[in-house]
Amino acid sequence: MSQASVIGIIGGQGWMGRSLGLALLEQDIVPARQLVISSRTGSGDPYRDWPEVRCVQDNRELVELADVIVLSVRPQEFDGVDIDAGDKLVISLLAMASCQEVARRVASRRVVRAMPNAAAEIRRAYFPWFATPPVTDAERRLVQALLASCGTARELPDERDLDFLTALSGAGPAYPALLAQSMLGHARQRGIADDIALEAVMQTLVGGSLLLEKLDADPGDMVQRLIAYEGTTAAGLRAMLDGGFDEVVHHGLDAAHRAATSSR
Ligand SMILES: NC(=O)c1ccc[n+]([C@@H]2O[C@H](COP(=O)([O-])OP(=O)(O)OC[C@H]3O[C@@H](n4cnc5c(N)ncnc54)[C@H](OP(=O)(O)O)[C@@H]3O)[C@@H](O)[C@H]2O)c1
């Protein structure tokens, strides 16, 4: 197993599939002639700049051509993927499908389960993954290289961690968007013009996140530092924490976690 392997992406024209496929091509991790993608309708053509990419409609043909098979259809579309992977390495991006279930349905013991998020589109995804024991060290290195094309990839020691991260990082922009929506609504209620409110909220969330990333420290330290500073922000933080901010966030993550495991 090497980077000369042919990679086949089932659902390779969809949101996640094309983010991964295009990231692999743009960063020269996989040459176009070694990429095969499938979709039922073949609609759209995100690979038009790489004519050597093979696009097929028959997943069995993809399985024949590929050494590594990436499953990137929606969970509710999994039933329509009727393949026998013949023990080839299969990387599943599906939420709500365990390694055991994927292994059974694609006839391979060599399964990696990975959880992207929508920031793969801008190559800033957090992409944790878990491999079943038969996956070799060389295959694990290949998986890490493939998934890191979309952002930060991280092998996990326990599949249960992936269930929780499905709820957390798998949500991608969802929770920042919820916070932005709430701040925006409040700014508008307070009479701030729409365009200024949007600009202020976006720059606060994006600038604040970039600063936290640059500091590379526990964000809780920043919260404590700002509370200790005793400025206006301290009043806001205290009121939010006293009002049950942690409980609301934990309650939401628990609900998403339950949904991520509900089919098992
Ligand atoms: N989007 C996210 O933010 C996100 C985050 C975390 C995890 N995921 C996971 O990523 C996976 C893909 O999601 P997505 O958002 O990329 O979905 P999507 O945009 O709907 O893409 C799914 C693709 O699968 C193709 N497809 C469906 N059935 C097929 C079949 N039998 N054979 C070949 N192709 C088939 C569809 O094309 P045709 O209709 O032409 O066949 C479509 O292009 C999901 O399992 C999801 O749980 C997504």
The ligand as an SDF file (V2000), in Angstrom:
LIG
                    3D

 48 52  0  0  0  0  0  0  0  0999 V2000
  -21.3870   17.6000    4.7140 N   0  0  0  0  0  0  0  0  0  0  0  0
  -20.8640   17.6260    5.9270 C   0  0  0  0  0  0  0  0  0  0  0  0
  -20.6520   18.6940    6.5550 O   0  0  0  0  0  0  0  0  0  0  0  0
  -20.4740   16.3360    6.6130 C   0  0  0  0  0  0  0  0  0  0  0  0
  -19.8880   16.4080    7.8840 C   0  0  0  0  0  0  0  0  0  0  0  0
  -19.5110   15.2360    8.4970 C   0  0  0  0  0  0  0  0  0  0  0  0
  -19.7310   14.0200    7.8540 C   0  0  0  0  0  0  0  0  0  0  0  0
  -20.3100   13.9860    6.6260 N   0  0  0  0  0  0  0  0  0  0  0  0
  -20.5400   12.6780    6.0120 C   0  0  0  0  0  0  0  0  0  0  0  0
  -20.0820   12.6880    4.6730 O   0  0  0  0  0  0  0  0  0  0  0  0
  -20.8860   11.8030    3.8990 C   0  0  0  0  0  0  0  0  0  0  0  0
  -21.2160   12.4920    2.5830 C   0  0  0  0  0  0  0  0  0  0  0  0
  -22.0130   13.6220    2.8710 O   0  0  0  0  0  0  0  0  0  0  0  0
  -22.1370   14.8450    1.8750 P   0  0  0  0  0  0  0  0  0  0  0  0
  -22.5540   16.0170    2.6910 O   0  0  0  0  0  0  0  0  0  0  0  0
  -20.9350   14.9340    1.0070 O   0  0  0  0  0  0  0  0  0  0  0  0
  -23.3940   14.3510    0.9920 O   0  0  0  0  0  0  0  0  0  0  0  0
  -23.7770   14.7820   -0.4920 P   0  0  0  0  0  0  0  0  0  0  0  0
  -23.2740   16.1500   -0.8090 O   0  0  0  0  0  0  0  0  0  0  0  0
  -25.2380   14.5020   -0.6540 O   0  0  0  0  0  0  0  0  0  0  0  0
  -22.9560   13.7650   -1.3980 O   0  0  0  0  0  0  0  0  0  0  0  0
  -23.3030   12.4260   -1.4960 C   0  0  0  0  0  0  0  0  0  0  0  0
  -22.9520   11.9840   -2.9170 C   0  0  0  0  0  0  0  0  0  0  0  0
  -23.1760   10.5910   -2.9920 O   0  0  0  0  0  0  0  0  0  0  0  0
  -23.6370   10.2910   -4.2960 C   0  0  0  0  0  0  0  0  0  0  0  0
  -24.2980    8.9890   -4.1960 N   0  0  0  0  0  0  0  0  0  0  0  0
  -25.4100    8.6540   -3.4920 C   0  0  0  0  0  0  0  0  0  0  0  0
  -25.6710    7.3460   -3.6090 N   0  0  0  0  0  0  0  0  0  0  0  0
  -24.6960    6.8270   -4.4140 C   0  0  0  0  0  0  0  0  0  0  0  0
  -24.4120    5.5300   -4.9000 C   0  0  0  0  0  0  0  0  0  0  0  0
  -25.1990    4.4750   -4.6160 N   0  0  0  0  0  0  0  0  0  0  0  0
  -23.3230    5.3690   -5.6740 N   0  0  0  0  0  0  0  0  0  0  0  0
  -22.5170    6.4140   -5.9940 C   0  0  0  0  0  0  0  0  0  0  0  0
  -22.7410    7.6740   -5.5600 N   0  0  0  0  0  0  0  0  0  0  0  0
  -23.8240    7.8720   -4.7800 C   0  0  0  0  0  0  0  0  0  0  0  0
  -24.5370   11.4600   -4.6530 C   0  0  0  0  0  0  0  0  0  0  0  0
  -24.5560   11.7060   -6.0410 O   0  0  0  0  0  0  0  0  0  0  0  0
  -25.6960   11.0860   -6.9900 P   0  0  0  0  0  0  0  0  0  0  0  0
  -27.0000   11.5420   -6.4340 O   0  0  0  0  0  0  0  0  0  0  0  0
  -25.3460   11.6170   -8.3480 O   0  0  0  0  0  0  0  0  0  0  0  0
  -25.5090    9.6170   -6.9060 O   0  0  0  0  0  0  0  0  0  0  0  0
  -23.7900   12.6330   -3.9890 C   0  0  0  0  0  0  0  0  0  0  0  0
  -22.9230   13.2880   -4.9100 O   0  0  0  0  0  0  0  0  0  0  0  0
  -22.1340   11.4820    4.7220 C   0  0  0  0  0  0  0  0  0  0  0  0
  -22.1360   10.1270    5.0820 O   0  0  0  0  0  0  0  0  0  0  0  0
  -22.0330   12.3530    5.9480 C   0  0  0  0  0  0  0  0  0  0  0  0
  -22.4400   11.6650    7.1210 O   0  0  0  0  0  0  0  0  0  0  0  0
  -20.6960   15.1080    5.9890 C   0  0  0  0  0  0  0  0  0  0  0  0
  1  2  1  0
  2  3  2  0
  2  4  1  0
  4  5  1  0
  4 48  2  0
  5  6  2  0
  6  7  1  0
  7  8  2  0
  8  9  1  0
  8 48  1  0
  9 10  1  0
  9 46  1  0
 10 11  1  0
 11 12  1  0
 11 44  1  0
 12 13  1  0
 13 14  1  0
 14 15  2  0
 14 16  1  0
 14 17  1  0
 17 18  1  0
 18 19  2  0
 18 20  1  0
 18 21  1  0
 21 22  1  0
 22 23  1  0
 23 24  1  0
 23 42  1  0
 24 25  1  0
 25 26  1  0
 25 36  1  0
 26 27  1  0
 26 35  1  0
 27 28  2  0
 28 29  1  0
 29 30  1  0
 29 35  2  0
 30 31  1  0
 30 32  2  0
 32 33  1  0
 33 34  2  0
 34 35  1  0
 36 37  1  0
 36 42  1  0
 37 38  1  0
 38 39  2  0
 38 40  1  0
 38 41  1  0
 42 43  1  0
 44 45  1  0
 44 46  1  0
 46 47  1  0
M  CHG  2   8   1  16  -1
M  END
$$$$
